[in-house]
Amino acid sequence: MNRQHTDSHNVCNVTMTGDATRGAALVRRSSGDQAAVHIRRLIFDGDLRPGSRIPQEQIARTLGISRIPIREALIALEREGWVTIELHRGAFVNALDEHAVRDSYELFGLVYGFAVRRAIERGADDLAPRLAALQGAIDATDDAEGVTRQVLAFHAAIVDAARSPRVRVVLRSMSGLVPGNFFALVPGALELERTWLARIARAVAKGDAEKAADGYARMMRRQGELVASLFAARGLFAAPGDDSNGPTGADDAR
């Protein structure tokens, strides 16, 4: 089954339809994107372990696509650190690096912190009430999918108000790490996001760019800690001194 990936922190993986308060609609994914999502989920769920060979033919059959988008997906996943591609041998699952996982969320904090600074500096008059409405909807929603839509809309409202094409370019180059609904899969993530988005919304209402940016930095750093704990519990990190990247002695040729 092809399970979709919902990245609650990268608004440049979605497109907004109308007012941000109406939520975010997912962009139609390319076959390569779908394959990358599927492979990340197989690794995340433990169906593919560090050192095992990626079963490209099987994945192509499962998704009903050709090998070409599978190869595109593997190239993207190698850039992200999920796999290693070996000439004439195939692609193999890597053990992830805990520092890289934490760094990914620190970087999200820096980018969104920059965006909220620019939004406040550039005087987006309607931003504060939009964020207040979205934050209220986030607090009132318990459904993980519904919360995700509102959170994406919150971040998107800030990116839109920043009026910075460079912010969008940077976000497009960043990938989410949790292959599924972030708030359903990461324990404590929803409560953390609610707390910090409320603080960010209040800082924007006061025109306090420094506090709003600091709120993003703190929130994303803490989310990175939660994701790192989740990945460690699932055995996705290499043990200290253990080189689990690349092929093992017994390749999985499924």
Wavefront OBJ file of the C-alpha trace (Angstrom):
o trace
v 0.000 0.000 0.000
v 1.256 3.483 -0.845
v 1.055 5.464 2.401
v 1.225 9.229 2.110
v 3.742 11.400 3.878
v 2.492 14.482 5.718
v 5.274 16.849 6.688
v 3.812 19.277 9.186
v 6.820 21.589 9.054
v 7.573 22.164 5.385
v 4.891 24.319 3.818
v 6.692 24.277 0.473
v 5.606 20.656 0.054
v 2.024 21.940 -0.117
v 0.136 24.594 -2.020
v -2.360 26.903 -0.359
v -5.895 27.162 -1.742
v -7.471 30.519 -0.980
v -7.207 31.937 2.525
v -4.692 30.078 4.704
v -7.409 29.544 7.327
v -9.064 27.086 4.967
v -6.093 24.749 5.329
v -3.531 23.299 2.965
v -4.060 20.997 -0.002
v -1.348 18.545 -0.902
v 0.299 19.011 -4.261
v -0.061 16.050 -6.605
v 3.111 14.029 -6.120
v 5.341 12.777 -8.887
v 5.960 9.040 -9.107
v 9.485 9.631 -7.814
v 8.141 11.486 -4.773
v 5.657 8.694 -4.095
v 8.436 6.122 -4.290
v 10.628 8.121 -1.907
v 7.750 8.371 0.589
v 7.139 4.622 0.336
v 10.795 3.718 0.871
v 11.142 6.081 3.838
v 8.113 4.423 5.401
v 9.499 0.918 4.839
v 12.679 1.989 6.660
v 10.771 3.804 9.410
v 8.512 0.787 10.022
v 11.478 -1.587 10.176
v 10.526 -3.481 7.013
v 13.931 -2.473 5.621
v 16.783 -2.508 8.137
v 20.197 -0.785 7.957
v 22.441 -2.621 5.501
v 19.594 -4.284 3.606
v 19.233 -3.918 -0.144
v 16.338 -1.840 -1.478
v 14.011 -4.214 -3.427
v 13.491 -1.944 -6.412
v 11.487 -4.361 -8.574
v 9.148 -5.218 -5.725
v 8.562 -1.558 -4.865
v 7.880 -0.738 -8.530
v 5.270 -3.512 -8.666
v 3.699 -2.445 -5.381
v 3.336 1.166 -6.533
v 2.460 0.292 -10.120
v 5.269 2.376 -11.575
v 8.428 1.785 -13.616
v 11.981 1.526 -12.313
v 12.805 5.055 -13.510
v 10.971 6.917 -10.693
v 12.378 4.368 -8.234
v 15.880 5.379 -9.305
v 14.918 9.060 -9.016
v 13.676 8.388 -5.497
v 16.864 6.594 -4.516
v 19.024 9.469 -5.742
v 16.973 11.866 -3.592
v 17.118 9.512 -0.601
v 20.893 9.194 -0.949
v 21.185 12.990 -0.738
v 19.090 12.882 2.434
v 21.231 10.131 3.984
v 18.628 7.350 3.968
v 20.451 5.095 1.484
v 23.804 4.465 -0.201
v 23.879 3.625 -3.923
v 26.610 1.224 -5.037
v 27.450 0.919 -8.730
v 26.256 -2.390 -10.212
v 25.044 -3.552 -6.788
v 21.999 -1.458 -5.968
v 20.932 0.774 -3.107
v 21.327 -0.109 0.568
v 19.679 1.276 3.690
v 21.824 3.493 5.894
v 21.665 3.823 9.642
v 20.653 7.435 10.205
v 22.796 9.980 11.996
v 21.271 11.407 15.164
v 23.098 14.724 14.820
v 21.783 15.128 11.273
v 18.219 14.515 12.440
v 18.529 17.152 15.155
v 20.215 19.545 12.714
v 17.291 19.205 10.285
v 14.874 20.600 12.839
v 17.293 23.271 14.019
v 17.455 24.429 10.397
v 13.664 24.535 10.135
v 13.715 26.751 13.213
v 16.246 29.111 11.631
v 14.345 29.372 8.348
v 10.943 29.951 9.941
v 12.525 32.327 12.436
v 13.904 34.335 9.528
v 10.500 34.239 7.806
v 8.607 35.511 10.849
v 11.129 38.328 11.311
v 10.617 39.413 7.721
v 6.842 39.142 8.035
v 6.815 41.451 11.051
v 9.352 43.865 9.560
v 7.384 44.102 6.313
v 4.202 44.990 8.139
v 1.722 42.262 7.259
v -1.244 43.876 9.016
v -3.576 40.909 8.693
v -1.054 38.322 9.898
v -1.744 38.547 13.631
v -5.518 37.925 13.388
v -4.942 35.101 10.879
v -2.484 33.396 13.231
v -4.792 33.894 16.211
v -7.653 32.229 14.326
v -5.459 29.341 13.224
v -4.002 28.878 16.692
v -7.526 28.718 18.104
v -8.453 26.069 15.537
v -5.329 24.065 16.404
v -6.237 24.119 20.097
v -9.811 23.063 19.324
v -8.874 20.137 17.063
v -7.896 16.707 18.355
v -7.835 14.881 15.016
v -4.223 14.496 13.828
v -5.073 15.160 10.182
v -7.124 18.226 11.055
v -4.356 19.588 13.278
v -1.813 19.020 10.528
v -3.868 21.074 8.060
v -4.131 23.945 10.528
v -0.446 23.809 11.476
v 0.556 23.871 7.816
v -1.726 26.848 7.304
v -0.115 28.632 10.282
v 3.406 28.173 8.909
v 2.246 29.041 5.382
v 0.664 32.285 6.576
v 4.041 33.350 7.968
v 5.931 32.339 4.825
v 3.393 34.198 2.668
v 3.665 37.325 4.847
v 7.476 37.255 4.649
v 7.188 37.841 0.880
v 10.564 36.191 0.358
v 11.066 33.879 -2.635
v 14.390 32.801 -1.125
v 12.639 31.378 1.936
v 10.514 29.217 -0.357
v 13.567 28.052 -2.278
v 15.322 27.032 0.929
v 12.265 25.205 2.264
v 11.840 23.301 -1.004
v 15.363 21.959 -0.580
v 14.566 20.592 2.885
v 12.859 17.266 3.453
v 10.742 16.004 6.293
v 11.986 12.956 8.176
v 8.858 11.407 9.675
v 7.074 9.421 6.936
v 3.495 9.719 8.074
v 1.379 12.091 10.115
v 3.905 13.843 12.336
v 1.532 14.442 15.230
v 0.146 10.909 15.184
v 3.594 9.301 15.153
v 5.759 11.520 17.387
v 4.763 11.332 21.076
v 4.393 14.772 22.651
v 4.734 16.653 19.351
v 1.182 18.005 19.248
v 1.250 19.417 22.774
v 4.637 21.001 22.085
v 3.484 22.573 18.815
v 0.325 23.977 20.405
v 2.288 25.597 23.222
v 4.880 27.244 21.010
v 2.538 28.317 18.197
v 0.454 30.147 20.791
v 3.593 31.971 21.981
v 4.634 32.781 18.421
v 1.160 34.111 17.615
v 1.260 36.377 20.686
v 4.720 37.641 19.762
v 3.534 38.482 16.235
v 0.518 40.325 17.652
v 2.915 42.445 19.748
v 5.254 43.019 16.800
v 8.081 41.319 18.689
v 10.187 39.802 15.897
v 12.936 38.664 18.250
v 10.569 36.709 20.486
v 8.692 35.191 17.547
v 11.914 34.005 15.906
v 13.195 32.640 19.203
v 9.912 30.770 19.624
v 10.399 29.030 16.300
v 13.988 28.126 17.155
v 13.006 26.656 20.513
v 10.000 24.785 19.153
v 11.868 23.171 16.269
v 14.840 22.262 18.460
v 12.514 20.465 20.858
v 10.660 18.743 18.002
v 14.048 17.526 16.765
v 14.720 16.028 20.188
v 11.385 14.194 20.096
v 12.042 12.848 16.599
v 15.545 11.736 17.598
v 14.088 9.862 20.581
v 11.515 8.194 18.340
v 14.124 7.155 15.770
v 16.409 5.809 18.500
v 13.540 3.723 19.908
v 12.921 2.298 16.428
v 16.590 1.370 15.999
v 17.188 3.736 13.085
v 20.479 5.128 14.413
v 23.848 3.428 14.217
v 25.306 2.311 17.533
v 28.434 4.260 18.610
v 31.415 2.978 16.628
v 29.191 0.858 14.396
v 29.334 1.414 10.639
v 25.946 0.151 9.487
v 25.851 2.039 6.196
v 26.097 0.217 2.939
v 25.521 -3.483 2.292
v 25.663 -6.238 4.860
v 26.900 -9.714 4.146
v 23.421 -10.944 3.354
v 21.786 -8.640 0.814
v 18.018 -8.468 0.814
v 17.175 -9.124 -2.826
v 13.411 -9.075 -2.451
l 1 2 3 4 5 6 7 8 9 10 11 12 13 14 15 16 17 18 19 20 21 22 23 24 25 26 27 28 29 30 31 32 33 34 35 36 37 38 39 40 41 42 43 44 45 46 47 48 49 50 51 52 53 54 55 56 57 58 59 60 61 62 63 64 65 66 67 68 69 70 71 72 73 74 75 76 77 78 79 80 81 82 83 84 85 86 87 88 89 90 91 92 93 94 95 96 97 98 99 100 101 102 103 104 105 106 107 108 109 110 111 112 113 114 115 116 117 118 119 120 121 122 123 124 125 126 127 128 129 130 131 132 133 134 135 136 137 138 139 140 141 142 143 144 145 146 147 148 149 150 151 152 153 154 155 156 157 158 159 160 161 162 163 164 165 166 167 168 169 170 171 172 173 174 175 176 177 178 179 180 181 182 183 184 185 186 187 188 189 190 191 192 193 194 195 196 197 198 199 200 201 202 203 204 205 206 207 208 209 210 211 212 213 214 215 216 217 218 219 220 221 222 223 224 225 226 227 228 229 230 231 232 233 234 235 236 237 238 239 240 241 242 243 244 245 246 247 248 249 250 251 252 253 254
